[in-house]
């Protein structure tokens, strides 16, 4: 169940990050408002995930997956350039997130 909470926290964080870009520096009121809604709601499942999982693993997975999703949104929706360096470093991030998740399973 803790991983479902973590997944919900990640989804809300990604929605908040997407709205950050859409807010255009507070110029667009609806996405600006939604930033606060999504980031505020994100804390509920995040805290529930922390009740069962170690902070280091939860935070690393949450931030790593959020970073990779933000990059994917940037590439797909905002037409940011996909460079070799970005792909390589996203791959390193992915490896780190998977490694931490696997290490949690082996330490239990």
Buried (B, 14 or more C-beta within 10 A) or exposed (E): EBEEBBBBBBBBBBBBBBBBBBBEEEEEEEBBEBBEEBBEBBEEBBEBBBEEBEEEBBBBBBBBBBBBBBBBBBBEEEEEEBEEEBEEEBEEBBEEBEEBBEEBEEEE
